């Protein structure tokens, strides 16, 4: 029962009956949601607002209660709120800055989710990118604390899941998400990492995949156009070999800028979200076959290749229904083509970083059971036209002659291509290690699941042996910078995988015979390697232990050579043949398998799984710093500085 008090003959209700008064900040919020300008009657309205403690719950409720029509009625006041929030960020008074940030984040989130002006949404995203990239090291950007607390994750997902919004804003949304995921990711719990890892909505994941595929495809298309433009003869082709294909004038080289931001977004999706793996294999029309829009293209300023979102004609065309007569593609194929371009010239810092990130992404894919299932699926065959360096001893394969094969063949082709084209003075040791690791993980899956892949394995064996020869020929120079025995051991153990388990995954018995033939044919290279590691393992130098591991790993290869060579020489002597043909050597091999003794080697089909935090943290910190700088530069390039944003927000119609 209500309590009453009797004072001076009057009954007075207790304080429990009093209607609670609204906070002053709530009353001020109510004024913003009126159609009248709140500063007309109170000139100091905005100045006082940012001194008040923010009531996010009330502000959020007011914004959510509005429909699109009601929002348009108060657009002038919303614009003013934005304008004054941004102005307040430059204030010296800390309370105003904090309150402005909280107001701003809540309003940005609501506007991105609302059905309203696409121009307004675009400016919201540009403003967020400005805020995120204020500092090169985004983890030192204290503004992002408010972006963590007042999450815009759901707003980003909504953009990606809705085709019209995705076409307009998908690129900026994906880049923004990639940056937010990397905020203090090793120091504290980042809510964007947690949320991204559990997304299972098919439309959202497919939308993210489409945006990434479109950006990578646009880079591939631009690269191909530039390459064809500059292929005017042998000299031009020779110039193209080393990646200096875009020349502004006789004295200035324009570097090929890779799209590291989109590549980072792909990595985070593959690494964090297992559901995203299915997106890699989603078919779509080949992006290189889009139709040119009718009419002249609008004039746009020149921008660095691969750093801007794809044109709208590419985005809209790619979402058309599949045509049975058109070669289909998917995100993985587009990514492999992109990788084959950026992994060419590792002397350029950006391409080196991009090449490393491509190999890290492939490492994550090669470890995933589901990814391996569709990589090796005989029912999913594609023609994948990888970019190949012009080399004197080989001709460029015509696109129409490319075989239709499971996607894992294209991955292996890419690894072989890297192996044979990067044996140079500035030896990219780290990339070679990652390349061999990808091959090893694919072989482990094939051995485990007994997948007999019809692949030209001899090309891989030949590339690996040539790599060993390169390491030996440049021993002194390379040992001054790298532990080449780590790489040599990985290569030898790949051969041991084929020797020990080849009968479980090589396609035919003749493939196993060809393996032995290749080892016997190139026995001099293995003999030289054994001599080198034996010499260093018997000395008391720094390479003693590393070289010893290679010595032990060579035991079966040496057993094969020592077993078959005398028999081949005897066969030649008995039959008075000076030089045996391949078939004659194979005949000797087949006849003498039974007497060959090999040692069982443990752990050949085991590997250490990829770990970002323990081994790659420094790389990703530097990569994100570079991306942040580049995003900020591009925003400035397109004249979307914070000053212009203020003007745009205040004049939106």
Secondary structure as UniProt FT lines:
FT   STRAND          4..7
FT   TURN            8..9
FT   STRAND          10..13
FT   HELIX           15..17
FT   HELIX           24..32
FT   TURN            38..41
FT   TURN            43..44
FT   HELIX           45..49
FT   TURN            50..51
FT   HELIX           56..64
FT   HELIX           68..73
FT   HELIX           75..88
FT   TURN            89..90
FT   HELIX           94..113
FT   HELIX           118..132
FT   HELIX           138..140
FT   TURN            142..143
FT   HELIX           144..149
FT   HELIX           153..161
FT   HELIX           163..181
FT   TURN            182..187
FT   HELIX           191..197
FT   HELIX           202..230
FT   HELIX           234..241
FT   TURN            242..243
FT   HELIX           260..272
FT   HELIX           274..281
FT   STRAND          283..285
FT   HELIX           287..289
FT   TURN            305..306
FT   HELIX           312..318
FT   TURN            324..325
FT   STRAND          328..330
FT   HELIX           331..342
FT   TURN            346..347
FT   HELIX           349..367
FT   HELIX           369..375
FT   TURN            378..379
FT   STRAND          381..382
FT   TURN            392..393
FT   HELIX           399..401
FT   STRAND          405..406
FT   HELIX           407..421
FT   HELIX           429..449
FT   HELIX           457..473
FT   HELIX           475..479
FT   TURN            480..481
FT   HELIX           484..505
FT   HELIX           509..521
FT   HELIX           523..537
FT   TURN            542..543
FT   HELIX           544..553
FT   HELIX           555..574
FT   TURN            575..576
FT   HELIX           582..591
FT   TURN            594..595
FT   TURN            602..605
FT   HELIX           612..615
FT   HELIX           617..637
FT   TURN            638..639
FT   HELIX           642..651
//
